[in-house]
């Protein structure tokens, strides 16, 4: 089979986008993931005040994301959110094709779209959850497309409008994940490079920068206006979205856990298997050719890659979906490489084919494991078991930050931290948790999803004492997780379906 003939077809991009959506449909049937679960719980209890953006629960995400989750909850819950994620993935495939056509040719756009489709459906990365990195992809793509079109616009007025749209899209992406600056970085660097090496003049550059900043201001002003109207202090909004990340990074930097090192090793292996490393390598090796042929695009693409990879490295977490923000600049890497003549183009086409094959094989294996029941969802099983034994008015707190257990239980949590990192950062000695377990609002159920000594916190002994004095062991989850019940409360035994 000649893959070139298959890909170089006018139906390639729409077919690739359709398949991207369809291949993410099986993931819509899978149980809710921790981040998704936590966001829905935050959205359902959202009650802003002067010293809290979200009220009962803390999450270090922008209000725009929780607002979108709240909308999805009214439309159908996690499935609706994942439908939005699949639409976002399909839209990014379409944008990759359009960007490729604008920069080089229809052929380059088609190869780029096919590669993006493979990356966004590969079970090596994440074919299930709809997180901010996935949902924001079309906004990042639109920012890049707007910047490219602005430089090529026939009039300065049109260039300014397109730059403004790029600013709005780039800032809107930050509203779904606060570190997704790729669209704005690409636009700013591309505008400056287009002035430095042509074809833009000083007047157009000035209009573009002013318009980009003006567009950026629209979502920012909207968010600030909402905060003021809701009575949230702007300092609290800033800390929730950005300040917390600095404190959390310090916690991760001083952690003795080996989990981050294990995750980064896995992430590198996934990037190799999905074709990400090969695409990046091709871009770097052939950068002198890109410099000669498409200097502004090449420099802007390189700038985005440096920013995104740098952000991934310093994040300290290294989750698989952190590869998604690399997809828009990778799409441009594919375009630049395929548009080169000779070995570079042939190798890039081969990498694209291998990326598709990798995604297809991984999809078959993943579906087979799902159908065989080999992939367990023990968190959800434990949550459902507690739900069946609980009575109206019961509450639950999970030590270790498993929001999917909390969500599956259907019970409220009186503890503000649904994730482990906020707990370790904002309640480092577990003083708040101990006070809760010893107080009048103590949760009916308490689950230790991980050992109390996992992070060597100085309050672990106090927490163990509070559990011993106020709770009785009432069962075990699928992974030997201890389930406790408040003393003096009678409930039937839990029986998780493991």
Residue pairs with C-beta under 8 A, 6 or more apart in sequence:
3 349
3 353
4 349
6 12
7 107
7 110
7 111
7 114
7 349
7 352
8 106
8 107
8 110
9 110
10 106
12 97
12 110
12 113
12 114
13 93
13 94
13 96
13 97
13 109
13 110
13 113
14 94
16 93
16 97
16 110
16 113
16 114
16 116
16 117
17 90
17 91
17 93
17 94
17 97
17 113
17 117
18 90
19 117
19 121
20 86
20 89
20 90
20 93
20 116
20 117
20 120
20 121
21 86
21 87
21 89
21 90
23 121
23 127
23 363
24 82
24 85
24 86
24 89
24 120
24 121
24 127
24 128
25 86
26 127
26 367
26 370
27 82
27 127
27 128
27 129
28 79
28 82
28 83
28 86
28 128
30 128
30 370
30 377
31 377
31 379
31 380
31 404
31 408
32 40
32 78
32 380
32 404
32 407
32 408
33 128
33 129
33 404
34 379
34 401
34 402
34 403
34 404
34 419
35 129
35 131
35 403
36 69
36 78
36 81
36 129
36 130
36 131
36 404
37 78
37 403
37 404
37 406
37 407
37 408
37 418
38 57
38 59
38 403
38 406
38 407
38 418
38 419
39 59
39 61
39 65
39 66
39 69
40 69
40 73
40 77
40 78
40 407
41 57
41 403
41 406
41 407
41 413
41 418
42 54
42 57
42 59
42 66
42 69
42 418
43 66
43 67
43 69
43 70
43 73
44 70
44 73
45 54
45 55
45 56
45 57
45 412
46 54
46 55
46 66
46 70
47 54
47 55
47 56
48 54
48 55
48 227
48 230
48 231
48 232
49 55
49 231
49 232
50 231
50 232
50 233
50 236
51 233
51 236
52 58
52 232
52 236
53 63
53 227
53 232
53 236
53 237
53 240
54 66
54 240
56 416
57 413
57 416
57 417
57 418
58 240
58 416
58 417
58 422
58 426
59 66
59 240
59 418
59 419
59 422
60 240
60 241
60 244
60 245
60 248
60 422
61 132
61 177
61 178
61 241
62 174
62 175
62 176
62 177
62 178
62 223
62 241
63 175
63 223
63 226
63 227
63 237
64 172
64 175
64 176
64 219
64 223
65 132
65 135
65 175
65 176
65 177
68 81
68 84
68 135
68 176
69 81
72 78
72 80
72 81
72 84
73 80
73 81
76 83
81 130
82 128
82 129
82 130
84 130
84 135
85 129
85 130
85 131
85 134
85 135
86 130
88 130
88 134
88 135
88 136
88 137
88 138
89 120
89 121
89 134
89 137
91 137
91 138
91 141
92 116
92 120
92 137
92 138
92 141
92 327
92 328
92 331
93 113
93 116
93 117
93 120
94 113
95 138
95 141
95 142
95 144
95 145
95 328
95 331
96 109
96 112
96 113
96 115
96 116
96 141
96 328
96 331
96 334
97 109
97 110
97 112
97 113
98 109
98 145
99 109
99 112
99 141
99 144
99 145
99 148
99 331
99 332
99 335
100 106
100 108
100 109
100 110
100 111
100 112
100 113
100 331
100 334
100 335
100 338
101 108
101 109
102 109
102 145
102 148
102 149
102 152
103 148
103 294
103 297
103 332
103 335
103 336
103 339
104 294
104 335
104 336
104 338
104 339
105 339
107 338
108 334
108 335
108 338
108 339
109 335
111 334
111 335
111 338
111 348
111 349
111 352
112 331
112 332
112 334
112 335
112 338
113 331
114 352
114 356
115 275
115 279
115 330
115 331
115 334
115 351
115 352
115 355
115 356
116 327
116 330
116 331
116 334
117 356
118 274
118 275
118 352
118 355
118 356
118 358
118 359
119 125
119 274
119 275
119 276
119 323
119 327
119 330
119 355
119 359
120 134
120 137
120 324
120 327
121 127
121 359
121 363
122 274
122 355
122 358
122 359
122 362
122 363
123 359
123 362
123 363
123 365
123 366
124 270
124 273
124 274
124 320
124 358
124 359
124 362
125 270
125 274
125 320
125 321
125 323
125 324
126 134
126 320
126 321
126 324
127 363
127 366
129 321
131 177
131 321
132 176
132 177
132 180
133 177
133 180
133 321
133 322
133 324
133 325
134 321
134 324
135 176
136 172
136 173
136 176
136 177
136 180
136 325
137 324
137 325
137 327
137 328
139 169
139 170
139 172
139 173
139 176
139 183
140 169
140 170
140 173
140 180
140 182
140 183
140 325
140 328
141 183
141 328
141 331
142 165
142 166
142 169
142 183
143 166
143 167
143 169
143 170
143 173
143 182
143 183
143 184
143 186
143 187
144 166
144 183
144 186
144 187
144 328
144 332
145 166
146 162
146 163
146 165
146 166
146 169
146 187
147 162
147 163
147 166
147 186
147 187
147 190
147 191
147 300
148 190
148 297
149 162
150 158
150 159
150 160
150 162
150 163
150 166
150 187
150 191
150 208
151 159
151 190
151 191
151 194
151 199
151 200
151 204
151 208
151 296
153 159
153 162
156 203
156 204
156 207
159 204
159 207
159 208
159 211
160 207
160 208
160 210
160 211
161 211
163 187
163 191
163 207
163 208
163 209
163 211
163 212
163 215
164 211
164 212
164 214
164 215
165 215
166 183
166 184
166 187
166 212
166 215
167 184
167 187
167 211
167 212
167 213
167 214
167 215
167 216
167 217
167 218
168 215
168 216
168 218
168 219
169 183
169 215
170 181
170 182
170 183
170 184
170 187
170 212
170 215
170 216
171 184
171 215
171 216
171 217
171 218
171 219
171 220
172 219
173 180
173 182
173 183
174 180
174 181
174 184
174 219
175 219
175 223
177 325
178 241
178 242
178 245
179 245
179 311
179 315
180 325
181 307
182 304
182 307
182 308
182 325
182 328
182 329
183 328
184 212
184 216
185 300
185 303
185 304
185 307
186 300
186 301
186 303
186 304
186 328
186 329
187 212
187 300
188 209
188 212
189 299
189 300
189 303
189 304
190 296
190 297
190 299
190 300
191 200
191 205
191 208
191 209
191 212
192 205
193 295
193 296
193 299
193 300
194 200
194 205
194 296
195 201
195 202
195 204
195 205
196 296
197 295
197 296
200 208
223 237
224 234
224 237
227 233
227 234
227 237
228 234
244 422
244 425
244 426
247 425
247 426
248 316
248 421
248 422
248 425
249 314
249 315
249 316
251 421
251 424
251 425
251 428
252 260
252 316
252 317
252 421
253 316
255 455
256 456
257 454
257 455
260 316
260 317
260 318
263 317
263 318
263 319
264 318
266 318
266 320
267 318
267 319
267 320
267 322
267 323
268 277
270 276
270 320
270 323
271 277
271 323
272 278
273 358
273 362
274 323
274 355
274 358
274 359
275 351
275 352
275 354
275 355
275 358
276 323
276 326
276 330
278 351
278 354
279 330
279 333
279 334
279 337
279 348
279 351
279 355
280 305
280 330
280 333
282 333
282 337
282 344
282 347
282 348
282 351
283 290
283 301
283 302
283 305
283 333
283 336
283 337
286 336
286 337
286 340
286 344
287 298
287 302
289 340
289 344
290 297
290 298
290 336
290 340
291 298
291 299
293 336
293 339
293 340
294 336
294 339
297 332
297 336
298 336
301 329
301 332
301 333
301 336
304 328
304 329
305 326
305 329
305 333
308 325
308 326
308 329
309 326
311 325
312 318
312 322
312 323
312 325
312 326
315 322
317 421
334 348
334 352
337 344
337 345
337 347
337 348
338 345
338 348
338 349
338 352
339 345
340 348
369 375
376 478
376 498
378 477
378 478
378 479
378 496
378 498
379 402
379 404
379 405
379 408
379 449
380 404
380 405
380 408
381 408
381 477
381 478
381 496
381 497
381 498
382 405
382 408
382 447
382 477
382 478
382 481
382 483
382 494
382 496
383 404
383 405
383 406
383 407
383 408
383 409
383 410
384 408
384 409
384 496
384 497
385 475
385 477
385 494
385 495
385 496
385 497
386 396
386 405
386 409
386 411
386 445
386 447
386 483
386 494
387 408
387 409
387 410
387 411
388 494
388 495
389 491
389 492
389 493
389 494
390 396
390 409
390 410
390 411
390 444
390 445
390 491
391 491
393 444
394 411
394 444
394 445
394 491
395 411
395 412
395 413
395 414
395 441
395 443
395 444
395 445
396 405
396 406
396 409
396 411
396 412
396 413
396 443
396 444
396 445
396 446
396 447
397 413
397 414
397 415
397 433
397 436
397 443
397 445
397 446
397 447
398 405
398 406
398 413
398 418
398 446
398 447
398 449
399 433
399 446
399 447
399 448
399 449
399 450
399 452
399 463
400 420
400 448
400 449
400 450
400 454
401 417
401 418
401 419
401 420
401 421
401 422
401 423
401 449
402 447
402 449
403 418
403 419
405 447
405 449
406 413
406 418
409 445
411 444
411 445
413 443
414 436
414 441
414 442
414 443
415 432
415 433
415 436
415 443
416 422
416 426
416 432
417 423
417 426
417 427
420 450
423 430
423 433
424 455
424 457
426 432
427 433
428 457
428 459
429 457
429 458
429 459
429 462
430 457
430 459
430 460
430 462
430 463
431 459
431 462
433 459
433 463
433 466
434 459
434 462
434 463
434 466
436 442
436 443
437 443
437 446
437 463
437 466
437 467
437 470
437 471
438 466
438 469
438 470
442 470
442 486
443 486
444 485
444 486
444 489
444 491
445 474
445 483
445 484
445 485
445 486
446 467
446 471
446 483
446 484
446 485
446 486
447 477
447 481
447 482
447 483
447 484
448 467
448 481
448 482
448 484
449 477
449 481
452 460
452 463
452 464
453 460
467 484
470 486
470 487
471 484
471 485
471 486
471 487
472 484
472 485
472 487
473 482
473 483
473 484
474 483
474 484
474 485
474 491
474 493
474 494
475 483
475 493
475 494
475 495
475 496
476 482
476 483
477 483
477 496
478 496
478 498
483 494
485 491
